[in-house]
Amino acid sequence: MAEKFSAIKIRPIKLEDYSSVLAWSKDEAFCLANDWDLNREPDEVYNWWQQCVHHKKDDFIRMGIELDQRLVGYADLACIVGDTAELGIAIGESSLWGKGIGFIASKKMMDYANKKLGIHVFHAETHETNHRSRRMLEKLGFKEINRNGSEWFKGIEARLIQYELDY
């Protein structure tokens, strides 16, 4: 699997990625974990994805996570201010969860942000019950800084944990 990790790329999202995104919208595990409505109408998913691709913001960047020349997820930089941003990641194919793809993609996204945008302070947030995400953030070097708020995660209200990393 180590050689597969070298095939993971971060790249701009494209409208042509829509078929992958539509498939994620039918994956119950992905929808529950990412607070997506299950089985959204294809036109609704297409319109949302079109907005993601074409609507650029100064404080937000979404990049695609590519493996074996197919989109398997996305990585976000949000709330970009100066040298600080919030890192977010979603692996769209739940069958790929727990294989280290999110770790490598997060690392590549932080490298991109650091080299291209001068970002060196990263924030992240996850649910207390999302053990995979927590392990990944800790393995990346993030430190827990707070536990504020709660959200629904996989049908259960879960406390939110905030993290920070000086990269």
PyMOL commands that place a pseudoatom at each C-alpha (Angstrom):
pseudoatom trace, name=CA, resn=MET, resi=1, chain=A, elem=C, hetatm=0, pos=[0.000, 0.000, 0.000]
pseudoatom trace, name=CA, resn=ALA, resi=2, chain=A, elem=C, hetatm=0, pos=[2.967, 2.371, 0.532]
pseudoatom trace, name=CA, resn=GLU, resi=3, chain=A, elem=C, hetatm=0, pos=[3.442, 2.748, -3.223]
pseudoatom trace, name=CA, resn=LYS, resi=4, chain=A, elem=C, hetatm=0, pos=[-0.255, 3.639, -3.557]
pseudoatom trace, name=CA, resn=PHE, resi=5, chain=A, elem=C, hetatm=0, pos=[0.296, 6.556, -1.174]
pseudoatom trace, name=CA, resn=SER, resi=6, chain=A, elem=C, hetatm=0, pos=[2.746, 8.108, -3.605]
pseudoatom trace, name=CA, resn=ALA, resi=7, chain=A, elem=C, hetatm=0, pos=[-0.083, 8.108, -6.170]
pseudoatom trace, name=CA, resn=ILE, resi=8, chain=A, elem=C, hetatm=0, pos=[-2.247, 10.360, -3.982]
pseudoatom trace, name=CA, resn=LYS, resi=9, chain=A, elem=C, hetatm=0, pos=[-2.430, 13.854, -5.447]
pseudoatom trace, name=CA, resn=ILE, resi=10, chain=A, elem=C, hetatm=0, pos=[-4.009, 17.130, -4.444]
pseudoatom trace, name=CA, resn=ARG, resi=11, chain=A, elem=C, hetatm=0, pos=[-5.332, 18.978, -7.477]
pseudoatom trace, name=CA, resn=PRO, resi=12, chain=A, elem=C, hetatm=0, pos=[-7.978, 21.529, -8.436]
pseudoatom trace, name=CA, resn=ILE, resi=13, chain=A, elem=C, hetatm=0, pos=[-11.517, 20.175, -8.498]
pseudoatom trace, name=CA, resn=LYS, resi=14, chain=A, elem=C, hetatm=0, pos=[-13.220, 19.949, -11.900]
pseudoatom trace, name=CA, resn=LEU, resi=15, chain=A, elem=C, hetatm=0, pos=[-16.781, 19.763, -13.134]
pseudoatom trace, name=CA, resn=GLU, resi=16, chain=A, elem=C, hetatm=0, pos=[-15.827, 16.409, -14.677]
pseudoatom trace, name=CA, resn=ASP, resi=17, chain=A, elem=C, hetatm=0, pos=[-15.502, 15.041, -11.105]
pseudoatom trace, name=CA, resn=TYR, resi=18, chain=A, elem=C, hetatm=0, pos=[-19.285, 15.167, -10.765]
pseudoatom trace, name=CA, resn=SER, resi=19, chain=A, elem=C, hetatm=0, pos=[-19.839, 11.410, -11.246]
pseudoatom trace, name=CA, resn=SER, resi=20, chain=A, elem=C, hetatm=0, pos=[-17.619, 10.680, -8.242]
pseudoatom trace, name=CA, resn=VAL, resi=21, chain=A, elem=C, hetatm=0, pos=[-19.429, 13.254, -6.117]
pseudoatom trace, name=CA, resn=LEU, resi=22, chain=A, elem=C, hetatm=0, pos=[-22.807, 11.829, -7.161]
pseudoatom trace, name=CA, resn=ALA, resi=23, chain=A, elem=C, hetatm=0, pos=[-21.642, 8.362, -6.061]
pseudoatom trace, name=CA, resn=TRP, resi=24, chain=A, elem=C, hetatm=0, pos=[-20.657, 9.764, -2.642]
pseudoatom trace, name=CA, resn=SER, resi=25, chain=A, elem=C, hetatm=0, pos=[-24.155, 11.220, -2.278]
pseudoatom trace, name=CA, resn=LYS, resi=26, chain=A, elem=C, hetatm=0, pos=[-25.491, 7.652, -2.418]
pseudoatom trace, name=CA, resn=ASP, resi=27, chain=A, elem=C, hetatm=0, pos=[-23.035, 6.288, 0.175]
pseudoatom trace, name=CA, resn=GLU, resi=28, chain=A, elem=C, hetatm=0, pos=[-24.928, 6.187, 3.470]
pseudoatom trace, name=CA, resn=ALA, resi=29, chain=A, elem=C, hetatm=0, pos=[-21.784, 6.063, 5.636]
pseudoatom trace, name=CA, resn=PHE, resi=30, chain=A, elem=C, hetatm=0, pos=[-20.266, 9.079, 3.876]
pseudoatom trace, name=CA, resn=CYS, resi=31, chain=A, elem=C, hetatm=0, pos=[-23.507, 11.072, 4.074]
pseudoatom trace, name=CA, resn=LEU, resi=32, chain=A, elem=C, hetatm=0, pos=[-23.957, 10.365, 7.786]
pseudoatom trace, name=CA, resn=ALA, resi=33, chain=A, elem=C, hetatm=0, pos=[-20.347, 11.263, 8.594]
pseudoatom trace, name=CA, resn=ASN, resi=34, chain=A, elem=C, hetatm=0, pos=[-20.403, 14.498, 6.564]
pseudoatom trace, name=CA, resn=ASP, resi=35, chain=A, elem=C, hetatm=0, pos=[-23.938, 15.671, 7.328]
pseudoatom trace, name=CA, resn=TRP, resi=36, chain=A, elem=C, hetatm=0, pos=[-25.091, 15.233, 3.723]
pseudoatom trace, name=CA, resn=ASP, resi=37, chain=A, elem=C, hetatm=0, pos=[-28.688, 14.382, 2.911]
pseudoatom trace, name=CA, resn=LEU, resi=38, chain=A, elem=C, hetatm=0, pos=[-28.742, 10.837, 1.518]
pseudoatom trace, name=CA, resn=ASN, resi=39, chain=A, elem=C, hetatm=0, pos=[-29.823, 10.284, -2.094]
pseudoatom trace, name=CA, resn=ARG, resi=40, chain=A, elem=C, hetatm=0, pos=[-30.055, 13.898, -3.098]
pseudoatom trace, name=CA, resn=GLU, resi=41, chain=A, elem=C, hetatm=0, pos=[-31.415, 14.475, -6.577]
pseudoatom trace, name=CA, resn=PRO, resi=42, chain=A, elem=C, hetatm=0, pos=[-28.651, 14.361, -9.228]
pseudoatom trace, name=CA, resn=ASP, resi=43, chain=A, elem=C, hetatm=0, pos=[-29.471, 17.914, -10.375]
pseudoatom trace, name=CA, resn=GLU, resi=44, chain=A, elem=C, hetatm=0, pos=[-29.100, 19.198, -6.816]
pseudoatom trace, name=CA, resn=VAL, resi=45, chain=A, elem=C, hetatm=0, pos=[-25.715, 17.490, -6.441]
pseudoatom trace, name=CA, resn=TYR, resi=46, chain=A, elem=C, hetatm=0, pos=[-24.616, 18.808, -9.843]
pseudoatom trace, name=CA, resn=ASN, resi=47, chain=A, elem=C, hetatm=0, pos=[-25.630, 22.382, -8.998]
pseudoatom trace, name=CA, resn=TRP, resi=48, chain=A, elem=C, hetatm=0, pos=[-23.808, 22.173, -5.659]
pseudoatom trace, name=CA, resn=TRP, resi=49, chain=A, elem=C, hetatm=0, pos=[-20.667, 20.770, -7.298]
pseudoatom trace, name=CA, resn=GLN, resi=50, chain=A, elem=C, hetatm=0, pos=[-20.798, 23.415, -10.035]
pseudoatom trace, name=CA, resn=GLN, resi=51, chain=A, elem=C, hetatm=0, pos=[-20.841, 26.074, -7.276]
pseudoatom trace, name=CA, resn=CYS, resi=52, chain=A, elem=C, hetatm=0, pos=[-17.839, 24.412, -5.603]
pseudoatom trace, name=CA, resn=VAL, resi=53, chain=A, elem=C, hetatm=0, pos=[-15.867, 24.401, -8.863]
pseudoatom trace, name=CA, resn=HIS, resi=54, chain=A, elem=C, hetatm=0, pos=[-16.708, 27.892, -10.123]
pseudoatom trace, name=CA, resn=HIS, resi=55, chain=A, elem=C, hetatm=0, pos=[-17.360, 29.999, -7.022]
pseudoatom trace, name=CA, resn=LYS, resi=56, chain=A, elem=C, hetatm=0, pos=[-13.975, 31.132, -5.740]
pseudoatom trace, name=CA, resn=LYS, resi=57, chain=A, elem=C, hetatm=0, pos=[-13.519, 32.862, -2.386]
pseudoatom trace, name=CA, resn=ASP, resi=58, chain=A, elem=C, hetatm=0, pos=[-10.456, 34.604, -1.009]
pseudoatom trace, name=CA, resn=ASP, resi=59, chain=A, elem=C, hetatm=0, pos=[-10.669, 32.788, 2.325]
pseudoatom trace, name=CA, resn=PHE, resi=60, chain=A, elem=C, hetatm=0, pos=[-11.553, 29.279, 1.078]
pseudoatom trace, name=CA, resn=ILE, resi=61, chain=A, elem=C, hetatm=0, pos=[-9.871, 26.719, -1.199]
pseudoatom trace, name=CA, resn=ARG, resi=62, chain=A, elem=C, hetatm=0, pos=[-11.198, 23.254, -2.052]
pseudoatom trace, name=CA, resn=MET, resi=63, chain=A, elem=C, hetatm=0, pos=[-8.841, 20.814, -3.772]
pseudoatom trace, name=CA, resn=GLY, resi=64, chain=A, elem=C, hetatm=0, pos=[-9.581, 17.321, -5.002]
pseudoatom trace, name=CA, resn=ILE, resi=65, chain=A, elem=C, hetatm=0, pos=[-7.899, 14.225, -3.601]
pseudoatom trace, name=CA, resn=GLU, resi=66, chain=A, elem=C, hetatm=0, pos=[-6.973, 11.961, -6.469]
pseudoatom trace, name=CA, resn=LEU, resi=67, chain=A, elem=C, hetatm=0, pos=[-5.934, 8.313, -6.275]
pseudoatom trace, name=CA, resn=ASP, resi=68, chain=A, elem=C, hetatm=0, pos=[-5.304, 6.195, -9.353]
pseudoatom trace, name=CA, resn=GLN, resi=69, chain=A, elem=C, hetatm=0, pos=[-6.531, 9.060, -11.556]
pseudoatom trace, name=CA, resn=ARG, resi=70, chain=A, elem=C, hetatm=0, pos=[-9.960, 9.267, -9.896]
pseudoatom trace, name=CA, resn=LEU, resi=71, chain=A, elem=C, hetatm=0, pos=[-11.376, 11.687, -7.371]
pseudoatom trace, name=CA, resn=VAL, resi=72, chain=A, elem=C, hetatm=0, pos=[-11.735, 9.979, -3.972]
pseudoatom trace, name=CA, resn=GLY, resi=73, chain=A, elem=C, hetatm=0, pos=[-12.291, 13.016, -1.742]
pseudoatom trace, name=CA, resn=TYR, resi=74, chain=A, elem=C, hetatm=0, pos=[-11.546, 16.653, -1.153]
pseudoatom trace, name=CA, resn=ALA, resi=75, chain=A, elem=C, hetatm=0, pos=[-9.426, 18.795, 1.143]
pseudoatom trace, name=CA, resn=ASP, resi=76, chain=A, elem=C, hetatm=0, pos=[-10.350, 22.301, 2.227]
pseudoatom trace, name=CA, resn=LEU, resi=77, chain=A, elem=C, hetatm=0, pos=[-8.564, 25.329, 3.555]
pseudoatom trace, name=CA, resn=ALA, resi=78, chain=A, elem=C, hetatm=0, pos=[-11.168, 27.572, 5.194]
pseudoatom trace, name=CA, resn=CYS, resi=79, chain=A, elem=C, hetatm=0, pos=[-11.110, 30.801, 7.162]
pseudoatom trace, name=CA, resn=ILE, resi=80, chain=A, elem=C, hetatm=0, pos=[-7.804, 31.766, 5.550]
pseudoatom trace, name=CA, resn=VAL, resi=81, chain=A, elem=C, hetatm=0, pos=[-6.471, 34.876, 7.287]
pseudoatom trace, name=CA, resn=GLY, resi=82, chain=A, elem=C, hetatm=0, pos=[-2.804, 35.817, 7.006]
pseudoatom trace, name=CA, resn=ASP, resi=83, chain=A, elem=C, hetatm=0, pos=[-0.721, 32.762, 7.871]
pseudoatom trace, name=CA, resn=THR, resi=84, chain=A, elem=C, hetatm=0, pos=[-3.643, 30.798, 9.393]
pseudoatom trace, name=CA, resn=ALA, resi=85, chain=A, elem=C, hetatm=0, pos=[-6.261, 28.451, 7.930]
pseudoatom trace, name=CA, resn=GLU, resi=86, chain=A, elem=C, hetatm=0, pos=[-8.625, 25.694, 8.993]
pseudoatom trace, name=CA, resn=LEU, resi=87, chain=A, elem=C, hetatm=0, pos=[-7.944, 22.300, 7.418]
pseudoatom trace, name=CA, resn=GLY, resi=88, chain=A, elem=C, hetatm=0, pos=[-10.827, 20.046, 6.486]
pseudoatom trace, name=CA, resn=ILE, resi=89, chain=A, elem=C, hetatm=0, pos=[-10.877, 16.741, 4.662]
pseudoatom trace, name=CA, resn=ALA, resi=90, chain=A, elem=C, hetatm=0, pos=[-13.444, 14.281, 3.371]
pseudoatom trace, name=CA, resn=ILE, resi=91, chain=A, elem=C, hetatm=0, pos=[-12.753, 10.921, 1.784]
pseudoatom trace, name=CA, resn=GLY, resi=92, chain=A, elem=C, hetatm=0, pos=[-15.808, 10.335, -0.388]
pseudoatom trace, name=CA, resn=GLU, resi=93, chain=A, elem=C, hetatm=0, pos=[-15.481, 6.602, -0.827]
pseudoatom trace, name=CA, resn=SER, resi=94, chain=A, elem=C, hetatm=0, pos=[-16.162, 5.120, 2.591]
pseudoatom trace, name=CA, resn=SER, resi=95, chain=A, elem=C, hetatm=0, pos=[-14.544, 1.847, 1.449]
pseudoatom trace, name=CA, resn=LEU, resi=96, chain=A, elem=C, hetatm=0, pos=[-11.244, 3.777, 1.491]
pseudoatom trace, name=CA, resn=TRP, resi=97, chain=A, elem=C, hetatm=0, pos=[-11.570, 5.018, 5.075]
pseudoatom trace, name=CA, resn=GLY, resi=98, chain=A, elem=C, hetatm=0, pos=[-8.881, 3.921, 7.526]
pseudoatom trace, name=CA, resn=LYS, resi=99, chain=A, elem=C, hetatm=0, pos=[-6.235, 3.284, 4.870]
pseudoatom trace, name=CA, resn=GLY, resi=100, chain=A, elem=C, hetatm=0, pos=[-4.123, 6.410, 5.460]
pseudoatom trace, name=CA, resn=ILE, resi=101, chain=A, elem=C, hetatm=0, pos=[-5.327, 8.359, 2.427]
pseudoatom trace, name=CA, resn=GLY, resi=102, chain=A, elem=C, hetatm=0, pos=[-6.653, 11.216, 4.571]
pseudoatom trace, name=CA, resn=PHE, resi=103, chain=A, elem=C, hetatm=0, pos=[-3.319, 11.474, 6.392]
pseudoatom trace, name=CA, resn=ILE, resi=104, chain=A, elem=C, hetatm=0, pos=[-1.300, 11.745, 3.173]
pseudoatom trace, name=CA, resn=ALA, resi=105, chain=A, elem=C, hetatm=0, pos=[-3.816, 14.104, 1.554]
pseudoatom trace, name=CA, resn=SER, resi=106, chain=A, elem=C, hetatm=0, pos=[-3.831, 16.337, 4.648]
pseudoatom trace, name=CA, resn=LYS, resi=107, chain=A, elem=C, hetatm=0, pos=[-0.035, 16.445, 4.658]
pseudoatom trace, name=CA, resn=LYS, resi=108, chain=A, elem=C, hetatm=0, pos=[0.026, 17.357, 0.961]
pseudoatom trace, name=CA, resn=MET, resi=109, chain=A, elem=C, hetatm=0, pos=[-2.627, 20.036, 1.459]
pseudoatom trace, name=CA, resn=MET, resi=110, chain=A, elem=C, hetatm=0, pos=[-0.657, 21.570, 4.342]
pseudoatom trace, name=CA, resn=ASP, resi=111, chain=A, elem=C, hetatm=0, pos=[2.536, 21.481, 2.242]
pseudoatom trace, name=CA, resn=TYR, resi=112, chain=A, elem=C, hetatm=0, pos=[0.665, 23.260, -0.572]
pseudoatom trace, name=CA, resn=ALA, resi=113, chain=A, elem=C, hetatm=0, pos=[-0.757, 25.866, 1.836]
pseudoatom trace, name=CA, resn=ASN, resi=114, chain=A, elem=C, hetatm=0, pos=[2.636, 26.453, 3.415]
pseudoatom trace, name=CA, resn=LYS, resi=115, chain=A, elem=C, hetatm=0, pos=[4.612, 26.772, 0.165]
pseudoatom trace, name=CA, resn=LYS, resi=116, chain=A, elem=C, hetatm=0, pos=[2.049, 28.591, -2.006]
pseudoatom trace, name=CA, resn=LEU, resi=117, chain=A, elem=C, hetatm=0, pos=[0.207, 30.699, 0.584]
pseudoatom trace, name=CA, resn=GLY, resi=118, chain=A, elem=C, hetatm=0, pos=[2.635, 31.063, 3.494]
pseudoatom trace, name=CA, resn=ILE, resi=119, chain=A, elem=C, hetatm=0, pos=[0.234, 29.376, 5.901]
pseudoatom trace, name=CA, resn=HIS, resi=120, chain=A, elem=C, hetatm=0, pos=[1.902, 27.798, 8.905]
pseudoatom trace, name=CA, resn=VAL, resi=121, chain=A, elem=C, hetatm=0, pos=[-0.797, 27.761, 11.583]
pseudoatom trace, name=CA, resn=PHE, resi=122, chain=A, elem=C, hetatm=0, pos=[-3.531, 25.222, 10.951]
pseudoatom trace, name=CA, resn=HIS, resi=123, chain=A, elem=C, hetatm=0, pos=[-6.725, 24.682, 12.869]
pseudoatom trace, name=CA, resn=ALA, resi=124, chain=A, elem=C, hetatm=0, pos=[-8.964, 21.628, 12.605]
pseudoatom trace, name=CA, resn=GLU, resi=125, chain=A, elem=C, hetatm=0, pos=[-12.099, 20.386, 14.283]
pseudoatom trace, name=CA, resn=THR, resi=126, chain=A, elem=C, hetatm=0, pos=[-13.659, 16.971, 14.625]
pseudoatom trace, name=CA, resn=HIS, resi=127, chain=A, elem=C, hetatm=0, pos=[-16.267, 15.162, 16.647]
pseudoatom trace, name=CA, resn=GLU, resi=128, chain=A, elem=C, hetatm=0, pos=[-15.255, 13.488, 19.891]
pseudoatom trace, name=CA, resn=THR, resi=129, chain=A, elem=C, hetatm=0, pos=[-16.682, 10.203, 18.566]
pseudoatom trace, name=CA, resn=ASN, resi=130, chain=A, elem=C, hetatm=0, pos=[-14.774, 10.377, 15.249]
pseudoatom trace, name=CA, resn=HIS, resi=131, chain=A, elem=C, hetatm=0, pos=[-11.812, 8.318, 16.446]
pseudoatom trace, name=CA, resn=ARG, resi=132, chain=A, elem=C, hetatm=0, pos=[-10.230, 7.927, 12.987]
pseudoatom trace, name=CA, resn=SER, resi=133, chain=A, elem=C, hetatm=0, pos=[-10.163, 11.664, 12.428]
pseudoatom trace, name=CA, resn=ARG, resi=134, chain=A, elem=C, hetatm=0, pos=[-8.785, 12.310, 15.909]
pseudoatom trace, name=CA, resn=ARG, resi=135, chain=A, elem=C, hetatm=0, pos=[-5.972, 9.756, 15.416]
pseudoatom trace, name=CA, resn=MET, resi=136, chain=A, elem=C, hetatm=0, pos=[-5.138, 11.237, 12.013]
pseudoatom trace, name=CA, resn=LEU, resi=137, chain=A, elem=C, hetatm=0, pos=[-4.933, 14.791, 13.380]
pseudoatom trace, name=CA, resn=GLU, resi=138, chain=A, elem=C, hetatm=0, pos=[-2.762, 13.687, 16.284]
pseudoatom trace, name=CA, resn=LYS, resi=139, chain=A, elem=C, hetatm=0, pos=[-0.490, 11.694, 13.944]
pseudoatom trace, name=CA, resn=LEU, resi=140, chain=A, elem=C, hetatm=0, pos=[-0.109, 14.865, 11.829]
pseudoatom trace, name=CA, resn=GLY, resi=141, chain=A, elem=C, hetatm=0, pos=[1.050, 16.695, 14.967]
pseudoatom trace, name=CA, resn=PHE, resi=142, chain=A, elem=C, hetatm=0, pos=[-2.115, 18.626, 15.829]
pseudoatom trace, name=CA, resn=LYS, resi=143, chain=A, elem=C, hetatm=0, pos=[-2.662, 19.339, 19.522]
pseudoatom trace, name=CA, resn=GLU, resi=144, chain=A, elem=C, hetatm=0, pos=[-6.050, 19.565, 21.164]
pseudoatom trace, name=CA, resn=ILE, resi=145, chain=A, elem=C, hetatm=0, pos=[-6.702, 23.142, 22.270]
pseudoatom trace, name=CA, resn=ASN, resi=146, chain=A, elem=C, hetatm=0, pos=[-10.378, 23.152, 23.199]
pseudoatom trace, name=CA, resn=ARG, resi=147, chain=A, elem=C, hetatm=0, pos=[-13.680, 21.300, 23.402]
pseudoatom trace, name=CA, resn=ASN, resi=148, chain=A, elem=C, hetatm=0, pos=[-16.418, 23.722, 22.447]
pseudoatom trace, name=CA, resn=GLY, resi=149, chain=A, elem=C, hetatm=0, pos=[-19.798, 23.004, 20.967]
pseudoatom trace, name=CA, resn=SER, resi=150, chain=A, elem=C, hetatm=0, pos=[-21.456, 19.913, 19.596]
pseudoatom trace, name=CA, resn=GLU, resi=151, chain=A, elem=C, hetatm=0, pos=[-22.921, 18.678, 16.302]
pseudoatom trace, name=CA, resn=TRP, resi=152, chain=A, elem=C, hetatm=0, pos=[-24.625, 15.585, 15.018]
pseudoatom trace, name=CA, resn=PHE, resi=153, chain=A, elem=C, hetatm=0, pos=[-22.193, 12.931, 13.797]
pseudoatom trace, name=CA, resn=LYS, resi=154, chain=A, elem=C, hetatm=0, pos=[-23.514, 9.622, 12.469]
pseudoatom trace, name=CA, resn=GLY, resi=155, chain=A, elem=C, hetatm=0, pos=[-26.877, 10.247, 14.064]
pseudoatom trace, name=CA, resn=ILE, resi=156, chain=A, elem=C, hetatm=0, pos=[-25.511, 11.045, 17.547]
pseudoatom trace, name=CA, resn=GLU, resi=157, chain=A, elem=C, hetatm=0, pos=[-24.902, 14.459, 19.081]
pseudoatom trace, name=CA, resn=ALA, resi=158, chain=A, elem=C, hetatm=0, pos=[-21.156, 14.617, 19.693]
pseudoatom trace, name=CA, resn=ARG, resi=159, chain=A, elem=C, hetatm=0, pos=[-18.912, 17.159, 21.367]
pseudoatom trace, name=CA, resn=LEU, resi=160, chain=A, elem=C, hetatm=0, pos=[-16.548, 19.042, 19.037]
pseudoatom trace, name=CA, resn=ILE, resi=161, chain=A, elem=C, hetatm=0, pos=[-12.792, 19.058, 19.620]
pseudoatom trace, name=CA, resn=GLN, resi=162, chain=A, elem=C, hetatm=0, pos=[-10.667, 21.894, 18.258]
pseudoatom trace, name=CA, resn=TYR, resi=163, chain=A, elem=C, hetatm=0, pos=[-7.024, 21.334, 17.286]
pseudoatom trace, name=CA, resn=GLU, resi=164, chain=A, elem=C, hetatm=0, pos=[-4.069, 23.480, 16.254]
pseudoatom trace, name=CA, resn=LEU, resi=165, chain=A, elem=C, hetatm=0, pos=[-0.743, 22.865, 14.545]
pseudoatom trace, name=CA, resn=ASP, resi=166, chain=A, elem=C, hetatm=0, pos=[2.162, 25.257, 13.971]
pseudoatom trace, name=CA, resn=TYR, resi=167, chain=A, elem=C, hetatm=0, pos=[3.610, 23.785, 10.772]
for i in range(1, 167): cmd.bond("trace and resi %d" % i, "trace and resi %d" % (i + 1))
show_as sticks, trace
zoom trace
